[in-house]
Amino acid sequence: MHSALNLATPALLFPAVSLLLLAYTNRFLGLASIIRNLYEEYRDSQDPKILRQIGNLRTRITLIKWMQFMGIASLFLCTVAMFQIYTGWQATGEVTFGASLLCMIASLAVSLLELVRSSDALNILLSDLQAEYDRRH
């Protein structure tokens, strides 16, 4: 058995979601900058190594989009839950807050997938550097 949800409980999620969305936005902006730089570099050099990164970058952009979507959905549902609790719709507010938590869980899971993809991209670069090192030594 659980206790009734009060207005303060969903409010606790607000700072976390806000910071998370800010972090997601920074990841997106960083990735956009990388893509712009790679685009210019490819136009200048036609280096096929740059093309190896395209699939990874597309996947990461899609993942970041879903991270943001689920994070915003979590914040939206959390706000709706607070309104429902405030207006006396306790049971509905509890269900809505539960949905908000599920969206947050999904957002964090997608964030983890994006982190793995980001590591894969760095490993592509490191393997190129290692091959260059091995060739010279």
Secondary structure, DSSP 8 states (H G I E B T S, - for coil): ------THHHHTHHHHHHHHHHHHHHHHHHHHHHHHHHHHHHHHH--HHHHTTHHHHHHHHHHHHHHHHHHHHHHHHHHHHHHHHHTT-HHHHHHHHHHHHHHHHHHHHHHHHHHHHHHHHHHHHHHHHHHHHHHH-
